[in-house]
Amino acid sequence: MKREAAPPWAFALVAGLFATILLAPVRIEGFCADSSIPELSYCTQTLLSTVGIPSTWLLWAIATPIAAAATWWLTRRR
Protein backbone atom coordinates (compact mmCIF):
# COMPACT_ATOMS: atom_id res chain seq x y z
CA MET A 1 0.00 0.00 0.00
CA LYS A 2 1.52 3.28 -1.14
CA ARG A 3 1.20 6.23 1.20
CA GLU A 4 0.39 9.59 -0.38
CA ALA A 5 2.49 12.63 0.47
CA ALA A 6 0.96 15.51 2.38
CA PRO A 7 -0.44 18.35 0.24
CA PRO A 8 1.82 21.35 -0.42
CA TRP A 9 -0.37 23.67 1.67
CA ALA A 10 0.32 21.51 4.74
CA PHE A 11 4.07 21.96 4.30
CA ALA A 12 3.50 25.71 3.77
CA LEU A 13 1.51 25.89 7.01
CA VAL A 14 4.31 24.17 8.92
CA ALA A 15 6.90 26.51 7.36
CA GLY A 16 4.80 29.53 8.37
CA LEU A 17 4.51 28.27 11.94
CA PHE A 18 8.25 27.59 12.06
CA ALA A 19 9.00 31.11 10.79
CA THR A 20 6.62 32.52 13.41
CA ILE A 21 8.34 30.67 16.23
CA LEU A 22 11.76 31.79 14.99
CA LEU A 23 10.95 35.42 14.17
CA ALA A 24 7.80 36.73 15.90
CA PRO A 25 8.87 39.34 18.45
CA VAL A 26 7.27 38.29 21.72
CA ARG A 27 9.41 39.88 24.42
CA ILE A 28 11.43 43.00 25.03
CA GLU A 29 14.78 43.04 26.73
CA GLY A 30 16.64 46.16 27.60
CA PHE A 31 19.82 47.50 29.09
CA CYS A 32 20.59 50.81 30.77
CA ALA A 33 24.06 52.18 31.43
CA ASP A 34 24.09 54.93 34.02
CA SER A 35 26.95 57.36 34.24
CA SER A 36 27.86 60.07 36.69
CA ILE A 37 27.90 62.33 33.62
CA PRO A 38 24.25 62.53 32.49
CA GLU A 39 25.10 62.92 28.79
CA LEU A 40 26.86 59.53 28.80
CA SER A 41 23.91 57.55 30.24
CA TYR A 42 21.88 55.54 27.76
CA CYS A 43 19.31 52.76 27.47
CA THR A 44 18.59 50.26 24.68
CA GLN A 45 15.70 47.90 24.00
CA THR A 46 15.56 44.89 21.73
CA LEU A 47 12.60 42.83 20.55
CA LEU A 48 13.32 39.10 20.81
CA SER A 49 11.56 36.05 19.41
CA THR A 50 10.60 32.97 21.40
CA VAL A 51 14.02 31.43 20.79
CA GLY A 52 15.94 34.64 21.53
CA ILE A 53 16.63 35.93 18.01
CA PRO A 54 16.55 39.74 17.74
CA SER A 55 13.60 40.53 15.49
CA THR A 56 11.11 43.19 14.40
CA TRP A 57 7.44 43.09 13.45
CA LEU A 58 8.32 44.01 9.88
CA LEU A 59 10.85 41.19 9.55
CA TRP A 60 8.33 38.69 10.90
CA ALA A 61 5.49 39.98 8.71
CA ILE A 62 7.62 39.73 5.56
CA ALA A 63 9.52 36.49 6.28
CA THR A 64 6.53 34.34 7.29
CA PRO A 65 4.57 34.54 4.01
CA ILE A 66 7.78 34.27 2.00
CA ALA A 67 8.75 31.08 3.86
CA ALA A 68 5.26 29.63 3.40
CA ALA A 69 5.10 30.53 -0.30
CA ALA A 70 8.59 29.19 -1.01
CA THR A 71 7.80 25.93 0.77
CA TRP A 72 4.51 25.56 -1.12
CA TRP A 73 6.30 26.23 -4.43
CA LEU A 74 9.07 23.72 -3.65
CA THR A 75 6.69 20.94 -2.53
CA ARG A 76 3.95 21.18 -5.16
CA ARG A 77 3.51 18.26 -7.49
CA ARG A 78 4.89 18.61 -10.98
C-alpha positions as CSV (number, residue, x, y, z in Angstrom):
1,M,0.0,0.0,0.0
2,K,1.5,3.3,-1.1
3,R,1.2,6.2,1.2
4,E,0.4,9.6,-0.4
5,A,2.5,12.6,0.5
6,A,1.0,15.5,2.4
7,P,-0.4,18.3,0.2
8,P,1.8,21.4,-0.4
9,W,-0.4,23.7,1.7
10,A,0.3,21.5,4.7
11,F,4.1,22.0,4.3
12,A,3.5,25.7,3.8
13,L,1.5,25.9,7.0
14,V,4.3,24.2,8.9
15,A,6.9,26.5,7.4
16,G,4.8,29.5,8.4
17,L,4.5,28.3,11.9
18,F,8.2,27.6,12.1
19,A,9.0,31.1,10.8
20,T,6.6,32.5,13.4
21,I,8.3,30.7,16.2
22,L,11.8,31.8,15.0
23,L,10.9,35.4,14.2
24,A,7.8,36.7,15.9
25,P,8.9,39.3,18.4
26,V,7.3,38.3,21.7
27,R,9.4,39.9,24.4
28,I,11.4,43.0,25.0
29,E,14.8,43.0,26.7
30,G,16.6,46.2,27.6
31,F,19.8,47.5,29.1
32,C,20.6,50.8,30.8
33,A,24.1,52.2,31.4
34,D,24.1,54.9,34.0
35,S,26.9,57.4,34.2
36,S,27.9,60.1,36.7
37,I,27.9,62.3,33.6
38,P,24.2,62.5,32.5
39,E,25.1,62.9,28.8
40,L,26.9,59.5,28.8
41,S,23.9,57.5,30.2
42,Y,21.9,55.5,27.8
43,C,19.3,52.8,27.5
44,T,18.6,50.3,24.7
45,Q,15.7,47.9,24.0
46,T,15.6,44.9,21.7
47,L,12.6,42.8,20.5
48,L,13.3,39.1,20.8
49,S,11.6,36.0,19.4
50,T,10.6,33.0,21.4
51,V,14.0,31.4,20.8
52,G,15.9,34.6,21.5
53,I,16.6,35.9,18.0
54,P,16.6,39.7,17.7
55,S,13.6,40.5,15.5
56,T,11.1,43.2,14.4
57,W,7.4,43.1,13.5
58,L,8.3,44.0,9.9
59,L,10.8,41.2,9.5
60,W,8.3,38.7,10.9
61,A,5.5,40.0,8.7
62,I,7.6,39.7,5.6
63,A,9.5,36.5,6.3
64,T,6.5,34.3,7.3
65,P,4.6,34.5,4.0
66,I,7.8,34.3,2.0
67,A,8.7,31.1,3.9
68,A,5.3,29.6,3.4
69,A,5.1,30.5,-0.3
70,A,8.6,29.2,-1.0
71,T,7.8,25.9,0.8
72,W,4.5,25.6,-1.1
73,W,6.3,26.2,-4.4
74,L,9.1,23.7,-3.7
75,T,6.7,20.9,-2.5
76,R,3.9,21.2,-5.2
77,R,3.5,18.3,-7.5
78,R,4.9,18.6,-11.0
